[in-house]
Amino acid sequence: MLKALLAKPKPLVYVESHAGAGRYDLGTEQALKTAEYRLGIERLWARRDAFPAISAYLGAIAALNPDGGFAVYPGSPALAAHLLRAEDRLILMELHPTESQTLRRHLGGDPRIGIHRRDGLEGLTALLPPKPARGLVLIDPPYEQASEYRRVADALLAAHARWPTGVYALWYPRLGLQRDRSADLIGRIRGSVSDGLLCELTVRRQVDDFGMHGSGMLILNPPWRLKEQLADLLPRLAEVLAIEETGRSTPTWKIGTA
Ligand SMILES: C[S@@+](CC[C@H](N)C(=O)[O-])C[C@H]1O[C@@H](n2cnc3c(N)ncnc32)[C@H](O)[C@@H]1O
């Protein structure tokens, strides 16, 4: 999405409501405990030559790891900072004190970047529309409480009402049958906004427990041709990232107009 926006010379703004720490060291004890990267970037990295469509993302990882590999992994703010130009701006919100301090340590020295320790959902209404009013908003909440889904949907709709021409990307998890609230979340937004794109990537079957079997992104005002690009990319990504052996489960993907 940023690549599409960068195709025009006009400056743009990248806004993130839940920015996290900026980048992550996959060699720490905490990262090694779950070693989630082994199911994700490790498998993709081995096949990276087959994915020129995401060379910007892979290039951001390479830039952080001059000696090779992916041990230092960029969070979304670092990806955006890597791609954006000197004339662009980044507005990053992060509520958690430790995360926000780490974010400041990693990216605070960059004159294009403003870091705000605040509630990102309230912040969206307060800070939008940005100047210049051209750019992308990423909303990547932790969804720790059931009530967060409704708050997120309402905040996205309020942000969109304040800045209808912004591009918005909302991430959401696909969870086990007992906890999956994606249909409510999407339904709430779909009821009010017509120009959207919904894409999901699932890597195993949905089961009746609390685990995550995939995730989705709801995009409002999607850049031109994004749908076609994702239609090509997602099935190939699903193939590389599938967790269950083919035969027991086929990775599914879904793409369409919200
Ligand atoms: C899933 S992580 C974001 C990861 C980030 N997008 C990345 O790619 O590195 C969610 C972050 O939201 C923060 N957070 C939780 N509630 C928040 C809120 N109400 N406002 C802003 N940040 C919040 C958490 O501390 C956590 O760092």
The ligand as a MOL file (V3000), in Angstrom:
LIG
                    3D

  0  0  0     0  0            999 V3000
M  V30 BEGIN CTAB
M  V30 COUNTS 27 29 0 0 0
M  V30 BEGIN ATOM
M  V30 1 C 0.0460 -5.9830 17.8570 0
M  V30 2 S 1.0520 -4.7910 18.6290 0 CHG=1
M  V30 3 C 1.4990 -3.7010 17.3240 0
M  V30 4 C 2.6250 -4.1790 16.5040 0
M  V30 5 C 3.1130 -3.2510 15.4210 0
M  V30 6 N 2.0510 -2.8820 14.5060 0
M  V30 7 C 4.2770 -3.8750 14.6940 0
M  V30 8 O 4.1270 -4.3450 13.5460 0
M  V30 9 O 5.3700 -3.9120 15.2760 0 CHG=-1
M  V30 10 C -0.1060 -3.8600 19.5460 0
M  V30 11 C 0.4910 -2.7420 20.3620 0
M  V30 12 O -0.5790 -1.9120 20.8350 0
M  V30 13 C -0.2440 -1.4050 22.1170 0
M  V30 14 N -1.5250 -0.9510 22.6960 0
M  V30 15 C -2.4660 -1.6640 23.3620 0
M  V30 16 N -3.5530 -0.8980 23.5990 0
M  V30 17 C -3.3020 0.3210 23.0400 0
M  V30 18 C -4.0520 1.5270 22.9200 0
M  V30 19 N -5.2840 1.6380 23.4280 0
M  V30 20 N -3.4920 2.5570 22.2520 0
M  V30 21 C -2.2380 2.4640 21.7250 0
M  V30 22 N -1.4910 1.3560 21.8210 0
M  V30 23 C -2.0100 0.2900 22.4570 0
M  V30 24 C 0.4470 -2.5630 22.7860 0
M  V30 25 O 1.2900 -2.1020 23.8340 0
M  V30 26 C 1.2370 -3.1830 21.6190 0
M  V30 27 O 2.5480 -2.6390 21.5630 0
M  V30 END ATOM
M  V30 BEGIN BOND
M  V30 1 1 1 2
M  V30 2 1 2 3
M  V30 3 1 2 10
M  V30 4 1 3 4
M  V30 5 1 4 5
M  V30 6 1 5 6
M  V30 7 1 5 7
M  V30 8 2 7 8
M  V30 9 1 7 9
M  V30 10 1 10 11
M  V30 11 1 11 12
M  V30 12 1 11 26
M  V30 13 1 12 13
M  V30 14 1 13 14
M  V30 15 1 13 24
M  V30 16 1 14 15
M  V30 17 1 14 23
M  V30 18 2 15 16
M  V30 19 1 16 17
M  V30 20 1 17 18
M  V30 21 2 17 23
M  V30 22 1 18 19
M  V30 23 2 18 20
M  V30 24 1 20 21
M  V30 25 2 21 22
M  V30 26 1 22 23
M  V30 27 1 24 25
M  V30 28 1 24 26
M  V30 29 1 26 27
M  V30 END BOND
M  V30 END CTAB
M  END
